[in-house]
Amino acid sequence: MDFNSLVAQRYSVRAYKPDPVEEEKLRQVLEAVRLAPSACNRQPYRFLVIPTAGHEAELRRIYHRSWFHQAPLVICACGLRDEAWSRRDGQSYLFVDVAIAMDHLILAAASLGLGTCWVAAFDPVAAREILRLPDNVEPVAFTPLGYPADQPHAKERKPLEALVQHWQW
Ligand SMILES: Cc1cc2nc3c(=O)[nH]c(=O)nc-3n(C[C@H](O)[C@H](O)[C@H](O)COP(=O)(O)O)c2cc1C
């Protein structure tokens, strides 16, 4: 699939089949994380691969929607605060780096026919406790990873003119 078709076809999947994700596909998706660019090449992240079977109750505490634990896997993208690059004014690029790596994962998954859905509206306290995250590890986003059981929906987006300006503000 060419890149433009890939970004047009990817959508947030909110229903999943129970079919397992093949080891080779999981490896390819995680390799896309590994190859993502990051500020100063620090790669300040760790991705947790969580099997949903047997962990449904804990995952429900992290994010309550039933489709969240429907897929065979859930991925948690974590940022490592101590390893992130910061600009001279102190602005950390931790969330930017994690988001880029996560989007690599999401696009790689879509290219392999796998579904994902960014989840940021999770309970960070529950996530920290259940996943035993140390204090300097920031849970940034989750996604289920599995085969879609729903259909793509039409994309609602602002027109390009509302998103892009030329030269000055
Ligand atoms: C950073 C981020 C956080 C998101 N958090 C959630 C979420 O918590 N729950 C959810 O159902 N969708 C979440 N989404 C999915 C968006 O609602 C979705 O990407 C947007 O509506 C566009 O739809 P599409 O992904 O199908 O193109 C999130 C997306 C992003 C990029």
The ligand as an SDF file (V2000), in Angstrom:
LIG
                    3D

 31 33  0  0  0  0  0  0  0  0999 V2000
   -3.5270   11.6920   21.1180 C   0  0  0  0  0  0  0  0  0  0  0  0
   -4.8540   11.0040   20.8250 C   0  0  0  0  0  0  0  0  0  0  0  0
   -5.6380   10.5750   21.8650 C   0  0  0  0  0  0  0  0  0  0  0  0
   -6.8430    9.8960   21.6100 C   0  0  0  0  0  0  0  0  0  0  0  0
   -7.5440    9.3860   22.6720 N   0  0  0  0  0  0  0  0  0  0  0  0
   -8.6680    8.6650   22.4270 C   0  0  0  0  0  0  0  0  0  0  0  0
   -9.3830    8.0500   23.5010 C   0  0  0  0  0  0  0  0  0  0  0  0
   -9.0100    8.1470   24.6560 O   0  0  0  0  0  0  0  0  0  0  0  0
  -10.4890    7.3260   23.1940 N   0  0  0  0  0  0  0  0  0  0  0  0
  -10.9380    7.1590   21.9090 C   0  0  0  0  0  0  0  0  0  0  0  0
  -11.9420    6.4760   21.6960 O   0  0  0  0  0  0  0  0  0  0  0  0
  -10.2760    7.7360   20.8620 N   0  0  0  0  0  0  0  0  0  0  0  0
   -9.1660    8.4670   21.0970 C   0  0  0  0  0  0  0  0  0  0  0  0
   -8.4570    9.0230   20.0480 N   0  0  0  0  0  0  0  0  0  0  0  0
   -8.9100    8.7930   18.6610 C   0  0  0  0  0  0  0  0  0  0  0  0
   -9.4860   10.0490   18.0220 C   0  0  0  0  0  0  0  0  0  0  0  0
  -10.7710   10.2890   18.5240 O   0  0  0  0  0  0  0  0  0  0  0  0
   -9.4960    9.8470   16.4950 C   0  0  0  0  0  0  0  0  0  0  0  0
   -8.1650    9.6760   16.0350 O   0  0  0  0  0  0  0  0  0  0  0  0
  -10.1020   11.0380   15.7430 C   0  0  0  0  0  0  0  0  0  0  0  0
  -11.4790   11.1750   16.0880 O   0  0  0  0  0  0  0  0  0  0  0  0
  -10.0120   10.8660   14.2400 C   0  0  0  0  0  0  0  0  0  0  0  0
  -10.6230    9.6720   13.8180 O   0  0  0  0  0  0  0  0  0  0  0  0
   -9.8050    8.5430   13.0400 P   0  0  0  0  0  0  0  0  0  0  0  0
   -8.6520    8.1140   13.9160 O   0  0  0  0  0  0  0  0  0  0  0  0
  -10.7870    7.4000   12.8460 O   0  0  0  0  0  0  0  0  0  0  0  0
   -9.3220    9.1080   11.7440 O   0  0  0  0  0  0  0  0  0  0  0  0
   -7.2800    9.7060   20.2760 C   0  0  0  0  0  0  0  0  0  0  0  0
   -6.4670   10.1640   19.2290 C   0  0  0  0  0  0  0  0  0  0  0  0
   -5.2670   10.7740   19.4930 C   0  0  0  0  0  0  0  0  0  0  0  0
   -4.3800   11.1810   18.3300 C   0  0  0  0  0  0  0  0  0  0  0  0
  1  2  1  0
  2  3  1  0
  2 30  2  0
  3  4  2  0
  4  5  1  0
  4 28  1  0
  5  6  2  0
  6  7  1  0
  6 13  1  0
  7  8  2  0
  7  9  1  0
  9 10  1  0
 10 11  2  0
 10 12  1  0
 12 13  2  0
 13 14  1  0
 14 15  1  0
 14 28  1  0
 15 16  1  0
 16 17  1  0
 16 18  1  0
 18 19  1  0
 18 20  1  0
 20 21  1  0
 20 22  1  0
 22 23  1  0
 23 24  1  0
 24 25  2  0
 24 26  1  0
 24 27  1  0
 28 29  2  0
 29 30  1  0
 30 31  1  0
M  END
$$$$
